[in-house]
C-alpha cells in the first residue's frame, strides 16, 4: 500500500485488490461503523466519526449485482481481466497483454535519442534536425510495437492502460492505426521509469490497485 497527499485535502492510498477487504475492515476498526454509497466510478465510505474514504473504481463502471456497495467493490476489483499496457518514454517503449497479473504477450524496445545540444549556430541547427529525426524514429518504433502486440487483440481486451511520459504517449495519438488501442484507454496513467521488461511486468500492482482518497475527521 502506498500513500501520498491529495489535492483538496486528505491523502491518497493505493490498495491491492487482495488487500481491499482487510483495508476496509481496518478503516471500520479505526473510525467506527460504515455507510457506503456507490456510483459507476466511485464508492464513497463514511464512518461514524466523520472520516471519509472515496474509492475510485478501477476499470469502471462498477459491476452490478447483489450485495451492498462494499461487497460489489471487492468483487469487482478481484475479477480477472485481460488488459493491454502501453508504456512510452523518449527512446524506450513496451507493450504487453496481461491476464490478471500474468504477462502473456509482450515486446520491449528502445531507440537512441540524443539530449539537447548547448552549442550555437549552424552546429546547433544540425543537431536539432538530427535529434528531431531520432524522436520521430522512436515514436514510429513505439507505434509499431503497439500495433504488433495490442492491435490484433483489441476486441478481446477489456481496457488499455498507458504510462511512461505523457508527451511521448500523446505523440502516438495521431497515428490512425492506433485508434482502436486508444479507444480502450483507461486510468490510471502509470508513472514509470524507462520501459524495460521488469518495469512492464510490475505494472499490475499499479493498474489493478484501488486508489482511495482518505479524509480524516475534523
C-alpha positions in Angstrom: 0.0 0.0 0.0 1.3 3.5 -0.9 0.2 6.8 0.5 0.5 10.5 -0.7 -1.2 13.8 -0.1 -4.4 14.5 -2.1 -5.2 17.8 -3.7 -8.1 19.5 -1.9 -7.3 17.8 1.4 -6.8 14.3 2.7 -4.4 11.7 1.3 -4.3 9.1 -1.4 -3.6 5.5 -0.6 -3.3 2.7 -3.1 -4.6 -0.8 -2.1 -4.2 -4.0 -4.0 -7.3 -6.0 -4.8 -6.4 -8.9 -2.5 -6.0 -6.5 0.5 -9.0 -4.3 -0.1 -11.4 -6.2 2.3 -8.8 -6.1 5.1 -8.2 -2.4 4.5 -12.0 -1.7 4.8 -12.2 -3.7 8.0 -9.3 -1.7 9.4 -10.9 1.6 8.4 -14.0 0.5 10.3 -11.9 -0.6 13.3 -10.3 2.9 13.5 -13.3 5.1 12.7 -16.5 3.1 13.6 -19.4 1.7 11.7 -19.5 2.5 7.9 -22.1 3.6 5.4 -21.3 3.4 1.7 -22.9 4.7 -1.5 -21.8 3.8 -5.0 -21.7 5.4 -8.4 -20.3 3.8 -11.6 -16.8 5.3 -10.8 -16.6 6.0 -7.0 -17.6 4.1 -3.9 -17.9 6.7 -1.0 -17.5 5.3 2.5 -18.4 7.5 5.5 -17.5 6.3 9.1 -19.3 7.1 12.3 -16.7 9.6 13.4 -16.9 11.6 10.1 -13.9 10.0 8.3 -14.4 9.5 4.6 -12.8 7.2 2.1 -13.6 7.7 -1.6 -12.6 4.6 -3.5 -12.0 5.1 -7.2 -13.4 2.1 -9.1 -10.7 0.6 -11.3 -12.0 -0.4 -14.8 -15.4 1.4 -14.4 -18.3 1.1 -14.3 -18.7 -0.8 -11.0 -20.1 -4.2 -11.7 -23.8 -4.5 -11.0 -25.0 -7.4 -8.8 -26.3 -8.3 -5.4 -24.9 -7.1 -2.1 -24.1 -3.7 -0.9 -21.6 -1.2 -2.4 -18.6 -2.6 -0.5 -19.3 -6.2 -1.4 -19.7 -5.2 -5.1 -16.5 -3.2 -5.0 -14.4 -6.1 -3.6 -15.9 -8.5 -6.1 -15.3 -6.0 -8.9 -11.6 -5.4 -8.2 -10.8 -9.1 -7.8 -12.2 -10.1 -11.1 -9.5 -11.3 -13.6 -9.3 -9.1 -16.7 -7.5 -9.2 -19.9 -5.7 -5.8 -20.1 -3.3 -4.2 -22.5 -0.5 -2.0 -21.3 1.5 0.5 -23.5 4.5 2.3 -21.9 6.3 5.0 -23.9 9.2 7.2 -23.0 11.5 9.1 -25.3 13.8 6.3 -26.7 12.1 3.4 -24.9 8.8 1.6 -25.2 7.0 -1.6 -24.1 3.6 -3.2 -24.8 2.1 -6.2 -23.2 -1.1 -8.1 -22.6 -2.0 -9.3 -19.1 -4.4 -11.9 -18.0 -5.0 -10.9 -14.4 -1.5 -10.1 -13.2 0.2 -12.6 -15.6 2.0 -11.1 -18.6 1.1 -13.4 -21.6 2.5 -11.4 -24.5 5.0 -8.5 -24.7 7.5 -6.6 -26.7 10.1 -4.2 -25.4 12.4 -1.9 -27.4 14.5 1.2 -27.4 15.8 3.8 -29.8 18.7 6.2 -29.2 17.7 9.8 -28.8 20.4 12.3 -28.0 20.0 15.0 -25.5 19.8 18.7 -26.4 22.9 20.5 -27.5 24.3 23.5 -25.8 26.2 24.6 -29.0 25.0 27.5 -31.1 24.8 28.5 -34.7 24.9 26.0 -37.6 26.0 23.1 -35.4 23.0 23.5 -33.1 20.6 23.6 -36.0 22.2 20.5 -37.5 22.0 18.7 -34.1 18.4 19.8 -33.7 17.4 18.3 -37.1 19.3 15.1 -36.2 17.5 14.8 -32.8 14.1 15.5 -34.4 14.7 12.6 -36.8 15.6 10.4 -33.9 12.5 11.3 -32.0 10.3 10.6 -35.0 12.0 7.2 -35.4 11.5 6.4 -31.7 7.8 7.3 -31.9 7.4 5.1 -35.1 9.1 2.2 -33.3 6.8 2.5 -30.3 3.8 2.6 -32.6 4.9 -0.5 -34.5 5.3 -2.4 -31.2 1.8 -1.3 -30.0 0.3 -2.4 -33.3 2.1 -5.8 -33.2 1.2 -6.6 -29.6 -2.1 -4.8 -29.0 -3.5 -4.1 -32.4 -4.7 -7.6 -33.3 -6.3 -8.2 -29.9 -8.3 -5.1 -29.1 -11.6 -7.0 -29.5 -10.5 -9.2 -26.6 -9.1 -6.6 -24.3 -11.2 -5.0 -21.5 -9.0 -1.9 -21.4 -5.6 -0.4 -22.3 -3.5 1.2 -19.6 -1.0 3.8 -20.7 2.1 5.0 -19.0 5.6 6.5 -19.2 5.8 10.1 -20.4 2.6 11.8 -21.4 4.1 13.8 -24.2 5.6 10.7 -25.7 2.3 8.8 -25.5 0.4 11.7 -26.9 2.7 11.8 -29.9 1.3 8.4 -30.9 -2.3 9.5 -30.9 -2.1 11.0 -34.4 -1.4 7.5 -35.8 -4.8 6.4 -37.1 -3.7 2.8 -37.0 -3.7 3.0 -33.2 -7.2 4.5 -32.8 -8.7 1.1 -31.6 -5.9 0.9 -29.0 -6.5 4.4 -27.6 -10.3 3.9 -27.7 -9.8 1.4 -24.8 -7.7 3.8 -22.7 -8.5 3.8 -19.0 -7.0 5.4 -15.9 -4.6 5.4 -14.1 -1.8 6.8 -16.3 1.3 4.9 -15.0 4.4 6.9 -14.0 7.2 4.5 -14.6 11.0 4.7 -15.4 12.4 3.6 -18.8 10.1 0.8 -20.0 12.0 -2.4 -19.6 10.6 -5.9 -19.2 10.8 -5.8 -15.4 9.0 -2.5 -15.4 6.3 -3.8 -17.6 5.9 -7.0 -15.6 5.4 -5.0 -12.4 2.6 -2.7 -13.7 -0.4 -4.8 -12.4 0.5 -3.7 -8.9 -0.5 -0.1 -10.1 -3.3 -0.6 -12.6 -5.2 -3.3 -10.5 -5.0 -1.3 -7.3 -7.8 0.7 -5.8 -6.9 4.4 -5.3 -8.6 5.8 -2.2 -8.8 9.4 -1.1 -9.0 9.4 2.7 -10.2 12.4 4.6 -9.8 12.2 8.4 -12.5 13.6 10.7 -12.1 17.3 11.6 
